[in-house]
Amino acid sequence: MRVLIVEDDPGIAGPLQEGLERHGFTVEHTASGQEAVERAGSADLVLLDLGLPDLDGKDVCRELRARGNVPIIVLTARGDEIDRVLLLELGADDYLVKPFGFRELVARIGAVTRRTSTSGAATPVQALGGLRIDRDAHRVLVADQEVELTPKEYDLLVMLAERPGAVRTREDIIDQVWDAHWFGPTKTLDVHVSALRRKLGHPEWIATVRGVGYRLEVPE
């Protein structure tokens, strides 16, 4: 996923870019609202600060939405309700009030991506090698044979399939598939991964990145 950070404070933009890149995102950064409008067409998601030096962030949000459907998460120090309502009316998909936790941001990105990838003209059927995921029908097929998954196994597979080949951290997976406040044993994730590998018929569908997490791959 290609993320465009629109933020004029290097003390925020730098660590944010480094953190997202560690999570497998491809990240570009600009401090200019006008440049953001020009470059957003090549991004899969925009993280938009409101306090920009050249254009008001609300105007940038409005212009981005007028030009296309790229998902927009607004990063703002303005926390009052009027601003939040206005941002959503202007077309922002979500917002975070500074300061915010990095894990929360990654979870919000995942949530916005899921909502936008299954709406509008996006196809609900994803094909990866012999694997097909039909989100509308809530079905998974391997070599045209339906695979019976539990709800959590299905959610886990769908999350990994959002970015095939990208490493998803254990924390990110638990936050999104279980809950950001999950306090159960982390071994639960390993059990579900093992079960999913077995049901997909090949252990190489889900690769373990030791000390980090998992990624979905098409077996050779």
KEMIPA-866057 format. One record per residue (C-alpha): residue in one letter; x, y negated, z. Coordinates in nm, 4 decimals, always signed. Layout:
! KEMIPA-866057
a X Y Z
...
This chain:
! KEMIPA-866057
m +0.0000 +0.0000 +0.0000
r +0.1250 -0.3466 -0.0954
v +0.0630 -0.6082 +0.1736
l +0.1063 -0.9819 +0.1193
i +0.1798 -1.1758 +0.4398
v +0.0838 -1.5425 +0.4179
e +0.2455 -1.6999 +0.7237
d +0.4610 -2.0117 +0.7624
d +0.6158 -1.9174 +1.0990
p +0.9262 -1.7030 +1.0342
g +0.9235 -1.5920 +1.3972
i +0.5940 -1.4168 +1.3278
a +0.6374 -1.3224 +0.9618
g +0.9797 -1.1570 +1.0029
p +0.8938 -0.9051 +1.2769
l +0.5550 -0.8443 +1.1166
q +0.7149 -0.7570 +0.7838
e +0.9733 -0.5308 +0.9472
g +0.7084 -0.3482 +1.1491
l +0.4807 -0.2899 +0.8510
e +0.7691 -0.1659 +0.6385
r +0.8589 +0.0842 +0.9116
h +0.5010 +0.2112 +0.8814
g +0.5486 +0.2743 +0.5094
f +0.3925 -0.0419 +0.3658
t +0.5455 -0.2403 +0.0800
v +0.5483 -0.5970 +0.2068
e +0.5899 -0.9386 +0.0445
h +0.5854 -1.2706 +0.2271
t +0.5040 -1.6285 +0.1401
a +0.4573 -1.9412 +0.3516
s +0.2585 -2.1189 +0.0795
g -0.1172 -2.1058 +0.0377
q -0.0907 -2.1923 -0.3300
e +0.1647 -1.9186 -0.3887
a -0.0588 -1.6760 -0.2012
v -0.3436 -1.7489 -0.4418
e -0.1127 -1.6852 -0.7368
r +0.0411 -1.3645 -0.5990
a -0.2561 -1.1974 -0.4313
g -0.3611 -1.0230 -0.7520
s -0.0748 -0.7750 -0.7151
a -0.1488 -0.7011 -0.3470
d -0.3675 -0.4298 -0.1964
l -0.4318 -0.6360 +0.1161
v -0.3607 -0.9924 +0.2346
l -0.2742 -1.0947 +0.5904
l -0.3642 -1.4634 +0.5924
d -0.2597 -1.7201 +0.8524
l -0.4841 -2.0277 +0.8670
g -0.2223 -2.2876 +0.9604
l -0.0380 -2.3243 +0.6299
p +0.1669 -2.6320 +0.5329
d +0.0148 -2.6970 +0.1885
l -0.3456 -2.5661 +0.1914
d -0.6002 -2.5009 +0.4623
g -0.6231 -2.1278 +0.5219
k -1.0014 -2.1388 +0.4852
d -0.9642 -2.2816 +0.1361
v -0.7128 -2.0093 +0.0526
c -0.9560 -1.7445 +0.1799
r -1.2372 -1.8907 -0.0294
e -1.0191 -1.9032 -0.3415
l -0.8903 -1.5479 -0.2974
r -1.2425 -1.4174 -0.2675
a -1.3552 -1.6156 -0.5726
r -1.0759 -1.4581 -0.7777
g -1.1197 -1.0960 -0.6723
n -1.1946 -0.8373 -0.4078
v -0.8554 -0.7974 -0.2411
p -0.9143 -0.7191 +0.1300
i -0.8297 -1.0137 +0.3567
i -0.7452 -0.9989 +0.7266
v -0.7135 -1.3450 +0.8790
l -0.4545 -1.4050 +1.1512
t -0.5607 -1.7060 +1.3525
a -0.4921 -1.8885 +1.6760
r -0.8426 -2.0311 +1.6564
g -1.0663 -1.8085 +1.8615
d -1.3980 -1.9887 +1.8820
e -1.7090 -1.8233 +1.7436
i -1.7841 -2.0880 +1.4807
d -1.4493 -2.0322 +1.3121
r -1.4913 -1.6552 +1.3189
v -1.8374 -1.6680 +1.1641
l -1.7203 -1.9148 +0.8997
l -1.4240 -1.6939 +0.8048
l -1.6478 -1.3931 +0.7518
e -1.8884 -1.6043 +0.5482
l -1.5959 -1.7213 +0.3329
g -1.5171 -1.3600 +0.2489
a -1.2609 -1.2436 +0.5051
d -1.2940 -0.8719 +0.5781
d -1.1644 -0.8977 +0.9341
y -0.9651 -1.1249 +1.1647
l -0.7246 -1.1045 +1.4567
v -0.6709 -1.3801 +1.7115
k -0.3073 -1.4468 +1.8016
p -0.1360 -1.3065 +1.9955
f -0.2357 -0.9550 +1.8894
g -0.0885 -0.6089 +1.9319
f +0.0899 -0.4542 +1.6349
r -0.0862 -0.1200 +1.6756
e -0.4194 -0.2994 +1.6688
l -0.3200 -0.4702 +1.3434
v -0.2263 -0.1393 +1.1808
a -0.5565 +0.0100 +1.2975
r -0.7481 -0.2870 +1.1535
i -0.5646 -0.2504 +0.8216
g -0.6655 +0.1161 +0.8106
a -1.0275 +0.0352 +0.8939
v -1.0529 -0.2399 +0.6314
t -0.8878 -0.0164 +0.3735
r -1.1348 +0.2639 +0.4396
r -1.4323 +0.0302 +0.4116
t -1.3188 -0.1357 +0.0915
s -1.1871 +0.1799 -0.0782
t -1.5268 +0.3504 -0.0512
s -1.7403 +0.0533 -0.1578
g -1.8101 -0.1279 -0.4821
a -1.6684 +0.0281 -0.7955
a -1.4165 +0.2469 -0.6174
t -1.4630 +0.6151 -0.6946
p -1.5595 +0.8294 -0.3941
v -1.3798 +1.1351 -0.5376
q -1.0022 +1.1554 -0.4981
a -0.7964 +1.4202 -0.6783
l -0.4449 +1.5160 -0.5695
g -0.3085 +1.8158 -0.7526
g -0.5558 +2.0942 -0.6854
l -0.7087 +1.9072 -0.3922
r -1.0316 +1.7098 -0.4318
i -1.1899 +1.4943 -0.1613
d -1.5479 +1.3856 -0.2219
r -1.6190 +1.1185 +0.0366
d -1.9833 +1.0697 -0.0631
a -2.0635 +1.4387 -0.0250
h -1.8186 +1.4834 +0.2653
r -1.6650 +1.7839 +0.0842
v -1.3107 +1.9075 +0.0308
l -1.2157 +2.1518 -0.2442
v -0.8876 +2.3265 -0.3223
a -0.8643 +2.4920 -0.6645
d -1.2407 +2.4353 -0.6965
q -1.3069 +2.6323 -0.3777
e -1.4790 +2.4459 -0.0963
v -1.2833 +2.4232 +0.2293
e -1.4790 +2.4176 +0.5541
l -1.3308 +2.1543 +0.7858
t -1.4291 +2.0301 +1.1283
p -1.5186 +1.6574 +1.1478
k -1.1773 +1.5680 +1.2947
e -0.9908 +1.7791 +1.0380
y -1.1826 +1.6003 +0.7630
d -1.1113 +1.2555 +0.9109
l -0.7429 +1.3439 +0.9466
l -0.7190 +1.4569 +0.5849
v -0.9018 +1.1484 +0.4560
m -0.6688 +0.9199 +0.6504
l -0.3544 +1.0895 +0.5175
a -0.5018 +1.0796 +0.1649
e -0.5494 +0.7026 +0.1825
r -0.1768 +0.6662 +0.1121
p -0.0407 +0.9925 -0.0315
g +0.3333 +1.0253 +0.0228
a +0.3420 +0.7534 +0.2896
v +0.4369 +0.8451 +0.6437
r +0.1591 +0.7884 +0.8970
t +0.2852 +0.7615 +1.2522
r +0.1414 +0.9771 +1.5266
e +0.0199 +0.6646 +1.7071
d -0.1538 +0.5336 +1.3950
i -0.3245 +0.8675 +1.3326
i -0.4468 +0.9010 +1.6909
d -0.5720 +0.5414 +1.6941
q -0.7730 +0.5852 +1.3756
v -0.8864 +0.9468 +1.3841
w -0.9485 +0.9717 +1.7564
d -0.9549 +0.6363 +1.9337
a -0.7226 +0.3472 +2.0180
h -0.7880 +0.4296 +2.3851
w -0.7380 +0.8056 +2.3499
f -0.5783 +0.9469 +2.6638
g -0.5980 +1.3156 +2.5779
p -0.2965 +1.5379 +2.5027
t -0.1027 +1.4353 +2.1910
k -0.0694 +1.8093 +2.1198
t -0.4270 +1.7806 +1.9917
l -0.2919 +1.6186 +1.6741
d -0.0438 +1.9020 +1.6139
v -0.3190 +2.1620 +1.6555
h -0.5387 +1.9858 +1.3995
v -0.2495 +1.9503 +1.1540
s -0.1725 +2.3226 +1.1833
a -0.5370 +2.4127 +1.1266
l -0.5607 +2.1797 +0.8282
r -0.2477 +2.3247 +0.6686
r -0.3885 +2.6744 +0.7061
k -0.7256 +2.5825 +0.5569
l -0.5680 +2.3974 +0.2622
g -0.3783 +2.7181 +0.1849
h -0.0241 +2.5800 +0.1804
p +0.1860 +2.4336 +0.4644
e +0.3541 +2.1858 +0.2310
w +0.0338 +1.9849 +0.1872
i +0.1209 +1.8061 +0.5121
a +0.4882 +1.7307 +0.5734
t +0.6220 +1.6622 +0.9217
v +0.8551 +1.3642 +0.9589
r +1.0305 +1.4501 +1.2822
g +0.9947 +1.1899 +1.5523
v +0.7625 +0.9759 +1.3387
g +0.4493 +1.1471 +1.2096
y +0.3058 +1.3143 +0.8986
r +0.2502 +1.2533 +0.5286
l +0.0321 +1.4156 +0.2650
e +0.2157 +1.5665 -0.0321
v +0.1212 +1.7797 -0.3315
p +0.3052 +2.1152 -0.2985
e +0.5493 +2.1951 -0.5783
